[in-house]
Structure formats: structure tokens, C-alpha cells
Amino acid sequence: MNVDTKVIMGDLVLRTPLLTGSGTFGYGNEYNTLVDYSKLGGIITKSISLEPRNGNPPPRICETRAGGIINSIGLANVGVDAFLNQKVEALPIGKTEVFISVVGDSVEDYTSVVEKLETIEDIAGYELNISCPNVKSGGLSLGGDKEAVAAITKAVRSMTHRFVSVKLTPHYAVIAPVAEAAVKAGADALTLTNTLVGMAIDAECRKSLLGNVTGGYSGPPLKPVSLAKVWQASQVVDIPIWASGGMVNGIDCIEFMLAGASALQLGSVLFADPTAPERILVEMTEYCERHNVERFSNLIGSLEIQ
Ligand SMILES: Cc1cc2nc3c(=O)[nH]c(=O)nc-3n(C[C@H](O)[C@H](O)[C@H](O)COP(=O)(O)O)c2cc1C
């Protein structure tokens, strides 16, 4: 059986539902020799801010005994001007869809960055990171507030025709109000979810494992949390959902599609296996062949409730 891997979201057509999660694929050019772009629907760059950010003190990343990793990169990035001057040229534009992740501390930060990014030709759109747990201002504090989510989304919507996905934190007990606010403000998609706030300690040394003490918890333990948010949001919004959280194999990805996701972001798995998209696409296709599913898109939201 020839399984159709493409997913369509309005004017946006992704060759496959597989995307790379922001911050796990550099600026989008470092993996050029490692990744087969024909297996990816698109890439999402690390989050770009108005000014350069040095990020948090090291150590910035650690593993946990429970599985998964905690990072406190703190959104280190070169800033939008240096991104435009130094990084854009090497983006895989034309090989796959390119989305630029944008972060800021205020509505004006987001609009100033997007205004500059609008000068790049042929990128597919933006992901608004309104949910990073690793910065003192902005990030999670903005993402925790549905008025701020709505204001940022609305302001960016008014200045671009490109695709805009709004990335939310998993730290909502109830996702519906903020998801609905983002939709009303003009989001084309929701990305669910960013990392959970986590912490790890080395008891022998009596030290925290991260310089910033807390960080963003990602990898397989995040998956059930993100899966629940994807499913809950899919019950209340009718725009596409991009899943992010703990996927390491094709079946993880299939589960997110059954729960309502239209696209799937691979994150921490890329550190262990940069070729994961290729393997995961094969695993997803094999599942579809076993279950007589002709198109990946037929899986979206097709979960049966027990
Ligand atoms: C080292 C690291 C850096 C990250 N940086 C960003 C970032 O700059 N912007 C963002 O929106 N998410 C960032 N994330 C979150 C990921 O994009 C993703 O949402 C999260 O890790 C959950 O997916 P995973 O469990 O598959 O890794 C980062 C994650 C990691 C592990």
C-alpha cells in the first residue's frame, strides 16, 4: 500500500507531519549534512528574540533518573539582526518548510522581531513561543496569562499573512480558555506543548544539577502530559494542533495524531538520534499499512473513547 504522508492545513501543505521542535535543531542549518529533508514536513528554528541573549549560567542541561532531560538554555540566541545577517542564508528553504520561532518579553518585542523577519522570502511562517519556562520575564509568565497570549497573537496576526502557530505551556490545569483565546486572536495552529518546569539534584554533592536550578523538562516523561493537552484542546478548537512532547518513535507520533494532532514536532529525540525523522516515518507508514490507513491525515482525531 502506498500511504499518503502529507497533511494539509489551509494553504499550508506539509510533505509529512514531522517537524523539528524549536531549540532542538539549532538555527535550522547545523543539521544540513545529517538530515534527509525529504522526510520532514518542516523545521522550526530555535527561538529568536529582538536582542541577543546569552542564556542561563552553565550547566544548562542534565538527564534525570526518571528519564528525560532538563534544560535551562535560557533562550540563548544571536538576536534577530544577527540571525538575518548570519543564519538565514543557510536555512533549508526550498528543501522543506521553514518556520521561525519568535520569543519576547512584550507584545512589542514579538512584533518588532516579526517585522524584521517578514523581509525573508519564502519562509512558511512563525511559531510564537509564549511558554518558555527558562526566562525570568516573558516566556512562561506571559504564557500563563490568556490576555497576553491573545494580545501577542493578535498583534502578530495583523502584520503577516504567513502561517502562525502559538506554542503554549503544559502548565494549565485547563487548556480550553487559553486555546480558545489564541484561536480568537487569529492563530492558524496551536503547538502543544512546551516543556514542564523541572529540577534535578545531586544528593551526594548537595548541588543542583543546573546552574539555573530549575529548567524545562522534556523527553518521554512529558508525553502523557502533552498528549492530554492535545486531546483536550482538540475537543474545543477547530484549528490544527502541532504536538510537541516526548515522541521517540512512530507509535508515539501515531498516538498524538489519534488524539487530534495534525503535525508532530520531534525534540529531545534528535539529540540522541538526528536521523530519527527517517526512522519514525518508516514506523508510522508501517502502522498505517498494518491498519489499512491510506492517508496519515485520516488518523487525525480518530481516537475511539473506551
Ligand atoms: C535543549 C532544548 C532547547 C529548547 N529550546 C526551545 C526554544 O528555544 N524555543 C521553544 O519554543 N522551545 C524550546 N524547547 C522545547 C522543545 O521545542 C519542545 O517543545 C520540548 O522539548 C518538548 O518536546 P520533546 O519532549 O520532544 O523534547 C527546547 C527544548 C530543549 C530540550
The ligand as a MOL file (V3000), in Angstrom:
LIG
                    3D

  0  0  0     0  0            999 V3000
M  V30 BEGIN CTAB
M  V30 COUNTS 31 33 0 0 0
M  V30 BEGIN ATOM
M  V30 1 C 17.7280 21.9780 24.7620 0
M  V30 2 C 16.3360 22.4430 24.4600 0
M  V30 3 C 16.1530 23.7490 23.9930 0
M  V30 4 C 14.8700 24.2080 23.6960 0
M  V30 5 N 14.7070 25.4800 23.2320 0
M  V30 6 C 13.4760 25.9170 22.8790 0
M  V30 7 C 13.3050 27.1880 22.2870 0
M  V30 8 O 14.2560 27.9570 22.0440 0
M  V30 9 N 12.0250 27.5700 21.9780 0
M  V30 10 C 10.9420 26.7700 22.1860 0
M  V30 11 O 9.8080 27.1600 21.8640 0
M  V30 12 N 11.0840 25.5290 22.7200 0
M  V30 13 C 12.3110 25.0910 23.0610 0
M  V30 14 N 12.4660 23.8190 23.5750 0
M  V30 15 C 11.2780 22.9720 23.7520 0
M  V30 16 C 11.1220 21.9770 22.5800 0
M  V30 17 O 10.8820 22.6420 21.3560 0
M  V30 18 C 9.9400 21.0150 22.8380 0
M  V30 19 O 8.7370 21.7560 22.8820 0
M  V30 20 C 10.1060 20.2580 24.1500 0
M  V30 21 O 11.4360 19.8430 24.3380 0
M  V30 22 C 9.1800 19.0400 24.2390 0
M  V30 23 O 9.4440 18.1230 23.2270 0
M  V30 24 P 10.4130 16.8400 23.4380 0
M  V30 25 O 9.9480 16.1530 24.6870 0
M  V30 26 O 10.2060 16.0150 22.1990 0
M  V30 27 O 11.7950 17.3730 23.5550 0
M  V30 28 C 13.7410 23.3490 23.8760 0
M  V30 29 C 13.9430 22.0400 24.3260 0
M  V30 30 C 15.2110 21.5760 24.6150 0
M  V30 31 C 15.3880 20.1660 25.0970 0
M  V30 END ATOM
M  V30 BEGIN BOND
M  V30 1 1 1 2
M  V30 2 1 2 3
M  V30 3 2 2 30
M  V30 4 2 3 4
M  V30 5 1 4 5
M  V30 6 1 4 28
M  V30 7 2 5 6
M  V30 8 1 6 7
M  V30 9 1 6 13
M  V30 10 2 7 8
M  V30 11 1 7 9
M  V30 12 1 9 10
M  V30 13 2 10 11
M  V30 14 1 10 12
M  V30 15 2 12 13
M  V30 16 1 13 14
M  V30 17 1 14 15
M  V30 18 1 14 28
M  V30 19 1 15 16
M  V30 20 1 16 17
M  V30 21 1 16 18
M  V30 22 1 18 19
M  V30 23 1 18 20
M  V30 24 1 20 21
M  V30 25 1 20 22
M  V30 26 1 22 23
M  V30 27 1 23 24
M  V30 28 2 24 25
M  V30 29 1 24 26
M  V30 30 1 24 27
M  V30 31 2 28 29
M  V30 32 1 29 30
M  V30 33 1 30 31
M  V30 END BOND
M  V30 END CTAB
M  END
